[in-house]
Amino acid sequence: ILNFMMLDAENLMMSTLFLPKQASMLLQIAVLFALLAYLIGWPAIFAICFQAIVMPFAITFFVKQAKLQKEKMVQSDLRTKLVNEIFQAIRVVKFYAWEDSFVKRVGSVRQKELDMLLSLAGVKAKASVFLHATPAFMIAIIFSLVAYNKGGRLGVEDVPQLFTALLIIVLLRMPLMFTVFLTFMMIQVRTIKNHPSLLSVCPQLTLSPS
């Protein structure tokens, strides 16, 4: 239960630490999208729609990662409990020569834990590729739409405008990722209400329904 308590406490701490910054992040997103629309026109609408579609997928990666993390912690607790029980009864284990049997049991639990770690690493890798590749796809498609809007060709006079638009898209990346991360943290905080680990041990801790 200590592992779950640490995770719940960390989620509460992170959410309360970053929640006040969410207003400034939303303001930055609105201003940057307005500047992008002023520079490139209607292709900016695609950027807004693209980000609106991408954000739920990013949150899904975070939720899947949290689920695997909790499952891995369950396996870690089982392994730790089993090893502690073996050490407490080590004389009995030695007397009856049960070493091989317990080695297999510990190895089986450890293998499940390693499988969870492998799955968790896979989800983290997919999320990293997704979050880093999304801006590149958005830039390529937006620039293609800008070129289409200008008759299929871009001239030298368009370079300052496109460079500024590229800079705005790069600046948008951090507040958008922060918004996704904070949304995930708020989902985690809401699940703590139904999670017995922290609240059962600290009944004086109350969470507002908002």
C-alpha positions as CSV (number, residue, x, y, z in Angstrom):
1,I,0.0,0.0,0.0
2,L,3.0,2.3,0.5
3,N,3.7,2.3,-3.3
4,F,0.2,3.4,-4.0
5,M,0.3,6.0,-1.3
6,M,3.5,7.5,-2.8
7,L,2.0,7.6,-6.3
8,D,-1.3,9.2,-5.0
9,A,0.7,11.7,-3.0
10,E,2.9,12.6,-5.9
11,N,-0.2,13.1,-8.2
12,L,-1.8,15.4,-5.6
13,M,1.4,17.4,-5.2
14,M,2.0,17.7,-9.0
15,S,-1.6,18.8,-9.7
16,T,-1.6,21.4,-7.0
17,L,1.8,22.7,-8.1
18,F,1.0,23.1,-11.8
19,L,-2.8,23.9,-11.7
20,P,-2.3,27.7,-11.2
21,K,-0.2,27.8,-14.4
22,Q,-3.0,26.3,-16.6
23,A,-4.6,29.7,-17.0
24,S,-1.4,31.3,-18.5
25,M,-0.9,28.2,-20.7
26,L,-4.4,28.5,-22.1
27,L,-3.8,32.2,-22.7
28,Q,-0.6,31.5,-24.5
29,I,-2.4,28.9,-26.7
30,A,-5.1,31.4,-27.6
31,V,-2.7,34.2,-28.5
32,L,-0.4,31.9,-30.5
33,F,-3.3,30.5,-32.5
34,A,-4.6,34.0,-33.2
35,L,-1.1,35.1,-34.5
36,L,-0.9,31.9,-36.6
37,A,-4.3,32.7,-38.1
38,Y,-3.3,36.3,-38.8
39,L,-0.2,35.1,-40.6
40,I,-1.4,32.2,-42.7
41,G,-5.1,32.6,-42.8
42,W,-7.6,29.7,-43.0
43,P,-4.9,26.9,-42.8
44,A,-4.6,27.8,-39.1
45,I,-8.1,26.4,-38.7
46,F,-6.6,23.0,-39.6
47,A,-3.9,23.5,-37.0
48,I,-6.6,24.0,-34.3
49,C,-8.6,21.0,-35.5
50,F,-5.5,18.9,-35.7
51,Q,-4.5,19.6,-32.1
52,A,-8.0,19.0,-30.9
53,I,-7.9,15.6,-32.5
54,V,-4.4,14.8,-31.3
55,M,-4.8,15.7,-27.6
56,P,-7.2,12.9,-26.7
57,F,-4.8,10.4,-28.2
58,A,-1.9,11.8,-26.1
59,I,-4.1,11.6,-23.0
60,T,-4.8,8.0,-23.8
61,F,-1.1,7.2,-23.8
62,F,-0.7,8.8,-20.4
63,V,-3.7,6.9,-19.0
64,K,-2.4,3.6,-20.4
65,Q,1.0,4.3,-18.9
66,A,-0.5,5.0,-15.5
67,K,-2.5,1.8,-15.6
68,L,0.6,-0.3,-16.5
69,Q,2.5,1.5,-13.7
70,K,-0.1,0.4,-11.1
71,E,-0.1,-3.1,-12.4
72,K,3.7,-3.2,-12.2
73,M,3.5,-2.0,-8.6
74,V,1.1,-4.8,-7.8
75,Q,3.6,-7.3,-9.1
76,S,6.5,-5.6,-7.2
77,D,4.5,-5.8,-4.0
78,L,3.8,-9.5,-4.5
79,R,7.5,-10.1,-5.2
80,T,8.6,-8.1,-2.1
81,K,6.1,-9.8,0.1
82,L,7.1,-13.3,-1.1
83,V,10.8,-12.6,-0.6
84,N,10.2,-11.2,2.9
85,E,8.2,-14.4,3.8
86,I,11.0,-16.5,2.5
87,F,13.6,-14.7,4.6
88,Q,11.4,-14.9,7.7
89,A,11.1,-18.7,7.3
90,I,14.5,-19.3,5.8
91,R,15.4,-22.0,8.4
92,V,12.2,-24.0,7.4
93,V,13.0,-23.6,3.7
94,K,16.6,-24.8,4.2
95,F,15.5,-27.7,6.5
96,Y,13.0,-29.1,3.9
97,A,15.2,-28.1,0.9
98,W,12.5,-26.0,-0.7
99,E,15.0,-23.6,-2.3
100,D,14.3,-24.6,-5.9
101,S,10.5,-24.4,-5.4
102,F,10.7,-20.9,-4.0
103,V,13.2,-19.8,-6.6
104,K,10.7,-20.8,-9.2
105,R,7.9,-18.9,-7.4
106,V,10.0,-15.8,-7.1
107,G,11.1,-16.1,-10.7
108,S,7.6,-16.4,-11.9
109,V,6.5,-13.3,-10.1
110,R,9.6,-11.4,-11.2
111,Q,8.9,-12.4,-14.8
112,K,5.4,-10.9,-14.6
113,E,7.0,-7.8,-13.2
114,L,9.5,-7.7,-16.1
115,D,6.7,-8.2,-18.6
116,M,4.9,-5.2,-17.1
117,L,8.1,-3.1,-17.3
118,L,8.5,-4.1,-21.0
119,S,4.9,-3.1,-21.7
120,L,5.4,0.2,-19.8
121,A,8.6,0.9,-21.8
122,G,6.7,0.2,-25.1
123,V,3.9,2.6,-24.2
124,K,6.5,5.3,-23.2
125,A,8.3,4.8,-26.5
126,K,5.1,5.1,-28.5
127,A,4.0,8.2,-26.6
128,S,7.4,9.8,-27.1
129,V,7.4,9.1,-30.8
130,F,3.8,10.3,-31.1
131,L,4.4,13.6,-29.2
132,H,7.6,14.4,-31.1
133,A,6.3,13.4,-34.6
134,T,3.0,15.3,-34.3
135,P,4.5,18.8,-34.7
136,A,6.4,17.7,-37.8
137,F,3.3,16.3,-39.4
138,M,1.4,19.5,-38.6
139,I,4.1,21.7,-40.0
140,A,4.3,19.7,-43.3
141,I,0.5,19.7,-43.8
142,I,0.1,23.4,-42.9
143,F,2.9,24.5,-45.2
144,S,1.3,22.4,-48.0
145,L,-2.0,24.1,-47.3
146,V,-0.3,27.5,-47.4
147,A,1.3,26.6,-50.7
148,Y,-2.1,25.5,-52.1
149,N,-3.6,28.7,-50.9
150,K,-1.0,30.7,-52.9
151,G,-1.6,28.8,-56.1
152,G,0.8,25.8,-55.5
153,R,4.0,27.8,-55.3
154,L,5.9,29.6,-52.6
155,G,8.2,32.5,-53.4
156,V,11.1,34.1,-51.6
157,E,8.8,36.8,-50.3
158,D,6.9,34.1,-48.3
159,V,9.9,33.0,-46.3
160,P,9.6,35.5,-43.5
161,Q,5.9,34.7,-43.1
162,L,6.6,30.9,-43.1
163,F,9.5,31.2,-40.7
164,T,7.4,33.2,-38.3
165,A,4.6,30.6,-38.6
166,L,7.1,27.8,-37.9
167,L,8.4,29.7,-34.8
168,I,4.8,30.0,-33.5
169,I,4.2,26.3,-34.1
170,V,7.3,25.5,-32.1
171,L,6.2,27.8,-29.3
172,L,2.8,26.1,-29.2
173,R,4.4,22.7,-28.5
174,M,5.2,23.4,-24.8
175,P,1.9,24.8,-23.7
176,L,0.0,22.1,-25.6
177,M,2.0,19.3,-24.0
178,F,1.7,21.0,-20.6
179,T,-2.1,21.1,-21.1
180,V,-2.2,17.4,-22.0
181,F,0.0,16.5,-18.9
182,L,-2.1,18.6,-16.5
183,T,-5.3,17.1,-17.9
184,F,-3.9,13.6,-17.2
185,M,-2.9,14.7,-13.7
186,M,-6.5,16.0,-13.0
187,I,-7.8,12.6,-14.2
188,Q,-5.5,10.9,-11.8
189,V,-6.5,13.1,-8.9
190,R,-10.2,12.3,-9.5
191,T,-9.4,8.6,-9.4
192,I,-7.8,9.0,-6.0
193,K,-11.3,9.7,-4.6
194,N,-12.2,6.1,-5.4
195,H,-8.8,4.7,-4.5
196,P,-8.5,3.4,-0.9
197,S,-4.7,3.7,-0.6
198,L,-4.2,7.3,0.5
199,L,-7.6,8.3,1.8
200,S,-8.0,5.2,3.9
201,V,-4.7,5.8,5.7
202,C,-5.2,9.6,5.9
203,P,-9.0,10.1,6.5
204,Q,-8.4,13.7,7.4
205,L,-7.4,14.4,3.8
206,T,-10.4,15.6,1.9
207,L,-10.8,16.5,-1.8
208,S,-13.1,19.1,-3.1
209,P,-15.7,17.8,-5.6
210,S,-14.6,20.3,-8.2
